[in-house]
């Protein structure tokens, strides 16, 4: 059963989007876009926060800014081709902190909501072409887990789905924690093992947890799911038992 009338943020990290840094994971993007198309048929609005720009340029001797500038069009083009094939338009949003800060975010909010109302799928990323020092000074757009949470709150999303390369949040024995309750924040944060050993993201599992708990406090349904499973987005939204990690109050 596909959900209806929801506003959904989907976030994908660098590792799962680039096959561990080797190349863009075109198969994953294709499977994701198939599911976005299915969701749109049932009057759902979907925005995608996508990492992978820097990692998709294999020339590691280049600066981060140039790698992002080279890689971002490659990632975006994959979404455009796949979603256009389903009759859906896409729009690229490269967001910096100023665009989503309190008191200064109304234009960005309205533009995103207009895109969603027009059945245009926003493809969102932080503005990575700033120099390394400038990027480190950013508190929101330098990390896409944080950016996804901020955008979800900004547009009053009903759901946020973070797609990872693991089965979910793992405890210290490597067992999946299928429900992460706000009452156990301290214990769960201690379980967080950090990001994938192959990943290009700047932060690990602890940052994901922090933002998923923040979304949960705000009333957004938050779930972290494995992108290597079939129909991973549709299953995440369907309340399937013991799939990924669901964050609860």
Number of C-alpha atoms within 10 A of each C-alpha: 7 13 15 14 12 17 19 24 25 23 24 23 23 27 26 26 29 24 18 19 20 13 15 24 20 16 11 18 20 16 17 24 24 16 16 24 20 16 21 19 11 13 15 20 26 24 27 25 24 23 29 28 29 28 27 28 23 13 12 10 7 12 14 20 18 18 21 24 18 17 19 25 14 17 23 19 13 18 25 20 15 21 22 14 13 15 10 18 18 22 17 17 17 16 19 20 18 14 16 20 13 10 8 12 15 15 11 18 17 13 13 22 20 12 18 20 13 12 18 21 25 22 22 25 26 25 19 25 20 18 12 12 8 11 20 13 11 16 12 21 25 24 22 25 27 19 24 30 29 19 22 22 20 19 18 16 22 19 22 29 25 26 24 24 21 17 21 24 28 19 16 12 7 12 11 17 19 20 17 21 14 16 10 10 14 9 11 19 16 11 18 18 15 12 21 19 9 12 21 21 19 12 16 16 18 18 19 23 20 15 18 29 24 19 24 21 15 15 16 22 21 26 29 28 24 21 23 15 13 12 13 20 24 18 18 24 20 11 12 10 12 12 21 27 23 24 23 18 12
